[in-house]
Amino acid sequence: MNFLHVATDSEVKKCKTTDIYFLRTYKILEKRGLSRKRVTMEFTAESLPNEWEWGVLTGTNEFIKLFEKVPVDLYMFKEGTVFKPKDENGVRAPVAFIEGPYKEFCMFETPALGLICQSTGVSTAAAHIKVKAWNKVLLAFGARRMHPAISPMLDWAAYVGGFDAVSTIKGAELIGQKPVGTMPHALVLVFGEQTEAWKAFDEVVEPETPRIMLVDTLFDEKTESILAAETLKDKLYGVRLDTPSSRKGEMGEIIEEVRWELNIRGFKHVKIFVSGGINEKNIDELIQAGADGFGIGTSLSNAPTVNFAADIVRVDDKPFAKRGKFSGKKQVWRCEKCFNFKVTSWGVKEQKCSKCGGEMTPLLEKVIEKGEIKIKLPNASRARDYVIKQLEKIKQLGLGK
């Protein structure tokens, strides 16, 4: 038995992680002869956390694989699609919908929601940080704050959401990139002082790894930065400050001080990286102070989940939904000029944007037909490229949170 308290792929596919009331529903439908009752179930979000106006949908590859060989049709947004919870008229915009006998997929609702709720929260947090720190290096350092079994998922979501690299070995393997990182305080402490630790790093670590030295272990950041620069000279690529809530004062002021002292000594090439306690709210001041890159952990990996819900909106081809929900099969349209969204009934052939008059693109596409996957699932780099293009448009339009 695995020592980790996690479910295997097989256990998830066998619905071992589902809520018990879906198993009871399954049994009732069987007993009452309703096992072939066909429904359309859509997945929507009422709103987004952190007052975000837009999100980045991720987790779709896993979502699609979950329903592989299940006798249903699945329509879904592409991995990395920028979406809004509601359209211009306040109608909830489904990011996916399933059609088929309800008995065949009712027990998959719990894991299906889990696959997109948490991942989308992380990718959305990453994307909002990316928009703010557009030309800065962004590294995902959040694995140690969450269960290790899900660290690859967190790295995938952060990278697809716009980050440049991830720190874990398995996460980097999943996204097809090399893991990145500097050194822990422990290395300096084991050596007993800084310079020998830095020299050992330079001598042992593969040469293609940038020489970024941690500079706040024993002395203040300015002193250790100067010492690192004088020790490694032209080999030094950057220094890392890991104490945003420093005993000394505001981290922005510390960055400015370190930048000045490095520049005045001829080390203008040395970049300044900051990690520890950075989030969407405090990153602005660190950018303004002159930081070149960031290692971001807790605020990324612990990003609030997006509360997607699954609701039946059609039964046996007739519109039918619970109170508070809009019934019927739907399509979601997005204007690529102004990112305005509109929800229509399924079957509408084309839409013009009510705001700018531009052509609107339908976002929901069939990805599974009768249990067979009909598309090529994107790798992380392809999904990230799609996100970056959308974020460029968001920056150009000056869209809010």
N, C-alpha and C positions, 0 to 999 in steps of 0.2 A: 504494500500500500504506500502511496506517495505520502511523504511527511508534510507536504504543503496542503493547506486547507483550501484547495481549488478543485474545480471540476475539469475533467479532460474534455477534449473535443468530442469524443464519443458520447460522454455523459450529457453534454449540452445538446447534441443532436438527438439523443434519446429522451430529451425533455426532463432530465433529472433536476434541472435548476428552475423548473417552472413553478408558479404558484399553485397550490393544491386545488384551488377552486376551478382551475382549467381542466384538471384531471376529472373532477366531479362533473364538469360541463360535458366533457367528452363521453363519460359513461351515460349521462342522461340522454344525450342526443342519440346514442346507440340504442338505448332501451325504448325510446319513444319514436323510433323510425324516422328521425330527422337527420340522419348521418349524411345525406346528400344535399341538404339545404345549402344553396349557393349564396355567398355574400360577397360584397366588396367592403374591405376594411382599409381605412386610410390612417396615415401617421402624421400628426400635426403637433405644433407647439402653440400654446396660448400666448406665450411671451418668451422673452429671453432674459436671463439674469443680468445683473450689473448694469441695468438700463441700456444694454446693447440694442441697437436698432437692427443690426444684421448679424448673421452667424455664418459659419463655414461648416457644412455637413461633412462628417467623416464617419468611418465605421461601415460604409456601404459594402465594401468587399466582403467583410465578415457576415454582414446581413444577408447578402446574396448567397454566399456559401451555405448559410444556415438553411435556406429554403431549397437548395439544390436537391433534386430527386423527390421533393414534396409535390404532389400533383396540383399545382396552382400556377397562376400567372402573376408575375410581379413586375410592377412599374416603379421606377425610382429615379431620383436625381443622380447625376454623376458624382463620383467621389470628389470632394472639394468645392462643390457648388456653393456660392454665396447666396443666401436666401434671407427672406424676411418672414416672420411668423404669420403675418396677415398681409393681404393685398391692399390696394388703394381704397377699397370699400369696406375694409375690416373683416373680410372673409378669411378664415384660416386657410393657409396654403399647405396642402399635403406634400411632404417630401417623398412619399412612397404610398402605394396602395397595392393590396393583394386581392385577387379574385379566385374563388374556388369554393369547394364544399367546406363549410366552417369547421366541421369535425376534423378535417385533414390538417388544419394549421392552428387550431385554437390553442394548443399546448405550446406553441412556439412564441406566443406573444411576449411572455416575460423576458426570455433571452434576446428576442429581437429588439425590444425597447432598450435593454441594457447595452446592446452593441452600439447604438447610435447616441444614446443620451450622454454617456460619459465622454466618449471620444469627441463628439461635437463640441462639448464644453471646452475641452483642451485645445482643439484646433481653433475655436473661436477666440479664446484668450490669446493664443499665439498670433493669430492674424491681427488682432487689435494692437498688440505690442509691435508687430512688424510695421504696421502703418505709421506708428509713431517713430520708430527707430529704423526708418527705411534703409539708410545707408550704413547702418552699424552691423557688426557681427553679432548674431544671436545664437547662443548655444543652450541646448536643453539639458539642464542638470537636475531634473526633478525625481530621478528614479528612487533615491533613498528615502523619499517622503511617502512612498506608496508601497503596496504589496509587490514584491519582486516578480510575481507571476504576470502582472499586467504592465511591467515596465516597457516591453516592446510596443504594446499598444500606445502607451503614452508618448513614446519617442516617435512612432509613426504619425500620430495626430499633431505633435508639435512641429515636426518637419514638414508635413503636408500643409500645415497652417502658416508656414512662412519662415520657420527657423532655418538656420544654415547648417546645423550639425547637432548630433546627440552624443551623449557621453558613454552610454552603455554598449558593451560588446554585442549583445544580442539585438538590441534596438538598431544599432548601426548595420548589422547583418541584414535585418528585415528591410531597411530602406535602401540597401545597396550602397552604403557609404562607409567611410572609415570613422571609427569613434574618435572623439576629441576630448582633451582634458589637459590639465596642467600637473599639479602635484598637491598632496594634502599637507596640512600643517604637521601631521605625524612624521613625514619624511624629515623635515627640518629638526623636529624635536629628537628624533632617534639619532641624528648626526650630532646634535648638541649645539649647533650653530648654523647660520644660513649659508655661508659661502661654500662650505664643503658639500652641502646638500645640492646647491645649484651646480657646482662643478660635476658632481656625480651624475646628475640628471643629464647634463650636456655630454658626458662621456659615454653613458650607457644607452640612453634612449635613441631610437633610430633617427638618423639625421633629417629625414623629411618632416619630423614633428617640430612645429615652431617652438622656439625656446621662450616660453612664457613663464616667468618666475613669480611665485607667491611671495608677497613682500610686506606681510603684516604679522609675522609670527612672534617675534621677540622685541623689535623696536617699532617706532612709528613708521607709517607708510613712506614718508619722504625719505627718511634715513635709509630704509631697506631698499627703496627704489634706486637711490644713488649707488648704494653698495652693489646691487645686482648689475647695474650698468657698468660700473667700474670693474666688476669681476668678469663679465662675459663680453663686454664691449660690443663689437659689431654683430656678434652671434645672438645677442639678446633681441628677440622679436617684440616682447611685451612684458608688462608686469601686471599682476592681478591683485586687486584690493578686495578683500573679502569681509569688510566690516562697514557696511553702509550706516549702521547705527553705532558709529564709533564712539569710544570714550572721549575722543578729542573734539568732536563737534560734527558739523554738517559734512556729509560725504562730498557734496559738490565743491565745497571749499578745499577739501583734501585733494580732490582730483586736480583742481586748478593749481594748487601748490606743487603737487608732484609733476605736473606738466611743465611748470615754470622751471623747476630745478633740473629736470632732465634736459630741457631745451638749452638752458644757459650753459650746460656742460657739454653740449654738442651731441646729445642723444635725441634729436628730434624724430628719428626713425622709430623709437621705442613707443609702442602703442600701450594704452591703458585700458585694461579690462576690469570690470567690476562685477562682483557676485555677492549673493546673500541678501535676502529680504527685498529683492527688486520686484516691482509689480507695475501694472499699467498706470497707476496713479503717480508713483514717484520717479518713473524713468525719465520724465521730461527734464527735470532739474539736473539729472546726471548727464544727459545728452548735452544740455546747454553748457555744462561745466567742462565738457571736452572728452568724455569717455568715448573710446573707440569700439567697444564691444561689451557684451553682457553675458554672464552665465546665470540663467534664471531657472529656479527650481520649484519651490513650494507653490508660488502663485500660479504656476503653469500646471503642474501635475495635480494640484488640488483645486483646479478651476471648478466653478459650480457647474453641475450637470444641467443640460437642457432638458426640460420636462416635456418630452414628447409623449403623446398619448395615442392609443390605437382605438379607433371607433368604427363600428359598422355603419355604413351610409347607404347601403343598398342590399335588399334581400330578394332573391329570385328575380333579378333584373328590375325591381321596382324601388324607387327612392324611399328610404326608411332609415331614420336615425333617432337617437335619444334626444331629449330636450336640450336645447343649447347648442346643437350641432346642425350644420347645413348638410342635408341629405344629397345623395346622388354622386355618380362618378364624375370626377373633375380633371381638368388640366390646369397647370400653372404656367403662366407666360411671364417672360421678363424682357424688358426693353434693354437692349445692349448699349444704347446711347445714354440713358439716364438712370438705369437700374430701377425703373418702376415695375411693380408686380401686379398681375391681374389673374384672378381665378375665374374660370368659365366652366360650364358643363362640358363633359367629354364630347368630342366630335366637332367642335368649332374649328374651322379650317385655318383661320388666320386672325390676327389681332393687330390693330394699330394702337400705339401708346397714346393715352389721353393727355399726357403731359407735354410730349415733344413731337408726337406724330410719327415716331420711328416704328420700324417693324419690330414685332415682339417674337421671341423665340420660345417654343414649348420646351419645358424642362423635364417633364416626366416621359421616360422612354421604357419600352418593354425590355426587361433584362432577363426574365425567366419566362419560358413558355412550357406549361405542363411539366414543370420540374427540371427543364433543361436550360442551362445558362446560355443566353443568346449573344452575349457581348464578351469582349476580351477585358478582363479586369485590369485596371491600370496599376502600374507599379508606383512607388512613392514619388519618384522624380517626375513622372508624367502628371500625377495628381497635383504635385506642388507647382509645376509650371502653370497649370490651369488656375490655381489659386492666385499666383503672383500676377497673372494677367488681369484677373478680376480686381485684385487689390490696387493695381495701377489705375484702373478706372475709378475706384472708390476715392483714391487720393486726388485724381484729376477733378472729380465732381465735388470733392470736399464734403462727402457724406459724413454724418455724425457718427456717434457710437454705434 
